[in-house]
Amino acid sequence: VGNYDKQSDYRPVFRAFNGRVKAVVVNGSNTEAIMRAAEEEGFKNIYPCSD
């Protein structure tokens, strides 16, 4: 998940996939916002990566 920051709310995305995703790999300029949304929705295996 990731790309440039569009000021989107990512929580609905993570709600939709809760229980179906084993890990989230994030990159891009909005990494922190995406990681925060995943954590807020209960995801534990969240990994930032770089290009």
N, C-alpha and C positions, 0 to 999 in steps of 0.2 A: 504494500500500500504506500502511496506517496507520489509526490510530484511537487509542483509549486503551490504555495499557499493561496487558497481562494476564500479563506475565512469561512469554510464550511463547518457544519456541526456533524461530526463523524459518529456520534453516539447511536443514531438510528441504524447505521450500517452494522455496527457491532452487535446491537440488539437482534438484528435479523439473523446473524450468523452464530449467535451464542449457542454453545453446545455442539456446533458442527465444525469448529475450527480448532486445530491443535496448537497452532502457533501463528503469530503475526510478525511479519518482517517488514520494517518501515524504512523508507529513505526519502530524501528530498527536503525542501526548505520547511515543510510543515510537520516534520518528524515529531517534535515535542507535542503538538496539538493532537496528532493521531494517537501517540502513545498514551497520552492523558485520557483520551476518550475510551481507548481500549481498557485501561485500568479501571476507569469509572464504571464500565459495564462488566467488570469481573474477570477480564482476561489476565492470565498470569504469564504465559510464555510470549513475551513481547521483545523483539530484538531489533535494535537500530542497526543499519548498515550504511556504508558509504558507496559512492559510485566507483 
